[in-house]
Amino acid sequence: MTQVVLGENEGIDSALRRFKRQVSKAGILADVKFHRHFETPSEKRKRKLVLARRNRRF
């Protein structure tokens, strides 16, 4: 669960920006996209290969 605690004099715009950054770092929106529809076994293999390639690079 992603949370953002507001500072004393922090504006809502900067808090929203921090929240969006944390959500994208956590990969929440990407996970929602993957689970939005049925994924065939070949799509699942392809996604895992791309993910492994990305993780190996970093």
Number of C-alpha atoms within 10 A of each C-alpha: 5 9 9 12 9 12 9 6 6 10 10 11 9 11 15 13 12 14 16 14 12 15 16 11 10 13 11 13 12 12 10 10 9 12 10 9 8 9 12 9 9 9 11 12 12 12 14 12 12 11 12 11 11 10 9 8 7 5
